[in-house]
């Protein structure tokens, strides 16, 4: 995994919107042909590689922002439990509106947010609130990513808006780690980037 980001060229909005839609369709087609699914092997791969990355870069006791996988995303359940077992403080997002999400400490309980995605809590009550600004690293779901730091999300903009509020890793902010499956690993320079799109520091393939 390469952490240096090069070639930060952005694409005009209309062209980028069309290119993003085409890229998402390409990845969906690749995913079908590769028959990726939420398997134990993939979950173990994400956990082993993700934990090793964090152990190398973040001291134990650090706060790590992760996410509960949804749909075709690489499984993150073993990653989350592995980080907790090693003494990291794991926080997870909760979508609260069409544009906003909050962060909460993982406490071993689960409920779902407004999108039906698992989030810490019980009986539809969120767990203890957390401050994303304390995170040493952030695992970010992605449809596609490349080793030059480009990331393509689902289009909701939740993570782009959140990352806008944080310093880059070079400026003292958290390590930004895109999590994708093998179908979403694309060549450098292919993913279109607009001014509001957040770049990442590393890519985790599972």
C-alpha positions in Angstrom: 0.0 0.0 0.0 1.4 3.4 -1.0 0.6 6.4 1.1 2.0 9.1 -1.1 -0.7 10.9 -3.1 0.2 12.2 -6.6 -1.6 13.6 -9.6 -4.4 15.5 -7.8 -6.1 16.5 -10.9 -9.8 17.3 -10.7 -12.5 16.9 -13.4 -15.2 19.4 -14.4 -18.5 18.6 -12.6 -20.6 17.5 -15.6 -17.9 15.3 -17.0 -17.0 13.9 -13.6 -20.7 13.0 -12.9 -21.0 11.0 -16.1 -17.6 9.4 -15.6 -18.4 8.4 -12.0 -21.7 6.8 -13.1 -19.8 4.8 -15.8 -17.1 3.8 -13.3 -19.7 2.5 -10.8 -21.3 0.5 -13.5 -17.9 -0.9 -14.5 -17.2 -2.0 -11.0 -20.6 -3.6 -10.6 -20.0 -5.6 -13.8 -16.5 -6.6 -12.6 -18.0 -7.6 -9.2 -20.5 -10.0 -10.9 -17.8 -11.6 -13.1 -15.5 -12.0 -10.1 -18.4 -13.3 -7.9 -17.3 -11.4 -4.9 -19.4 -11.9 -1.8 -19.3 -11.5 2.0 -17.3 -14.7 2.7 -15.3 -15.7 5.8 -12.1 -15.6 3.6 -12.7 -12.0 2.7 -13.6 -11.0 6.3 -10.4 -12.6 7.5 -8.3 -10.9 4.8 -9.8 -7.5 5.7 -9.1 -8.1 9.3 -5.5 -9.4 9.0 -4.4 -6.6 6.6 -6.4 -3.9 8.3 -5.1 -4.8 11.8 -1.5 -5.0 10.6 -1.8 -1.6 9.0 -3.1 0.0 12.2 -0.6 -1.8 14.4 2.2 -0.3 12.2 0.9 3.2 12.2 -1.2 3.8 15.4 -0.2 3.1 19.0 -2.6 0.8 21.0 -5.3 2.8 22.8 -5.7 5.1 19.7 -9.2 5.8 18.4 -9.9 4.1 15.1 -13.0 5.1 13.0 -14.4 2.1 11.1 -17.7 1.1 9.6 -20.1 -1.8 9.6 -20.1 -3.3 6.2 -23.3 -3.2 4.2 -24.4 -5.1 1.0 -21.5 -6.0 -1.2 -18.9 -4.2 0.9 -15.9 -6.2 2.2 -16.9 -7.7 5.6 -15.6 -5.6 8.5 -17.0 -7.5 11.5 -13.7 -9.4 12.3 -11.7 -6.2 11.7 -13.8 -4.3 14.3 -13.5 -7.1 16.9 -9.8 -7.6 16.2 -9.1 -3.9 16.8 -11.1 -3.9 20.0 -9.3 -7.1 21.2 -5.9 -5.3 20.7 -6.9 -2.4 22.8 -8.0 0.2 20.2 -11.1 2.4 20.8 -13.3 1.8 17.8 -15.9 4.3 16.7 -18.6 3.7 14.1 -20.9 6.0 12.1 -24.7 6.4 12.4 -26.6 8.1 9.5 -29.1 10.5 11.0 -30.4 12.3 8.0 -29.9 12.4 4.2 -26.8 14.6 4.7 -25.4 13.9 8.2 -23.9 11.1 10.2 -22.7 11.0 13.8 -20.0 8.9 15.4 -20.4 6.5 18.4 -18.2 4.2 20.5 -18.5 0.5 19.7 -19.7 -1.2 22.9 -20.6 -4.6 21.6 -24.3 -3.8 21.0 -26.0 -3.2 17.7 -28.9 -1.4 16.2 -29.5 0.1 12.7 -29.5 3.7 11.4 -31.9 5.4 9.0 -30.3 3.5 6.1 -30.6 0.1 7.8 -26.9 -0.1 8.4 -25.6 -1.6 11.6 -24.4 1.0 14.2 -23.6 0.7 17.9 -26.5 0.8 20.3 -29.5 -1.1 21.4 -33.3 -0.7 21.1 -32.8 2.1 18.4 -30.8 4.2 20.9 -27.3 5.2 19.8 -24.3 4.3 21.9 -22.1 6.9 23.5 -21.2 9.7 21.2 -17.7 10.0 19.9 -15.6 12.8 18.3 -14.3 11.9 14.9 -11.5 14.5 15.4 -9.9 12.2 17.9 -9.4 9.4 15.4 -5.9 8.3 14.4 -7.2 6.5 11.4 -10.4 6.3 9.4 -11.5 3.2 7.4 -13.7 4.5 4.6 -16.1 2.4 2.5 -15.6 2.8 -1.3 -17.0 1.5 -4.5 -13.5 1.9 -6.1 -10.1 3.3 -5.3 -6.6 3.4 -6.7 -3.1 3.5 -5.2 -2.7 7.2 -6.2 -5.3 8.2 -3.6 -8.4 8.4 -5.6 -11.7 7.1 -4.1 -15.2 6.7 -5.5 -18.1 6.4 -3.0 -21.7 5.4 -3.5 -22.6 9.0 -4.2 -24.2 10.1 -0.9 -21.3 12.3 0.0 -21.3 11.4 3.7 -17.6 10.7 3.9 -16.5 13.5 1.6 -18.4 16.0 3.9 -17.0 14.5 7.0 -13.4 14.4 5.7 -13.7 18.1 4.7 -13.8 18.9 8.4 -10.6 17.0 9.2 -7.0 17.9 8.5 -5.2 15.7 6.0 -2.8 13.1 7.4 0.1 15.2 6.2 -1.3 18.1 8.3 -1.7 15.9 11.4 -5.1 14.4 10.7 -6.1 10.7 10.6 -4.8 8.2 8.1 -7.5 7.8 5.5 -7.9 4.2 4.4 -10.3 3.2 1.6 -11.8 -0.3 1.9 -12.7 -2.0 -1.4 -13.1 -5.4 -2.9 -10.8 -6.6 -5.7 -13.4 -5.5 -8.3 -13.0 -1.9 -7.1 -9.2 -1.7 -7.4 -8.7 0.4 -10.5 -5.6 1.7 -12.3 -4.1 5.1 -11.2 -5.7 8.1 -12.8 -9.0 6.3 -13.9 -11.3 7.5 -11.1 -12.6 11.1 -11.8 -12.1 13.5 -8.9 -14.0 16.8 -8.3 -13.0 19.6 -5.9 -15.2 18.3 -3.1 -14.0 14.7 -3.4 -11.7 13.5 -0.5 -8.4 11.8 -1.4 -7.1 8.8 0.7 -3.7 7.8 2.0 -4.0 4.0 1.6 -6.2 1.3 0.1 -7.3 -1.9 1.8 -8.5 -4.7 -0.5 -10.7 -7.4 0.8 
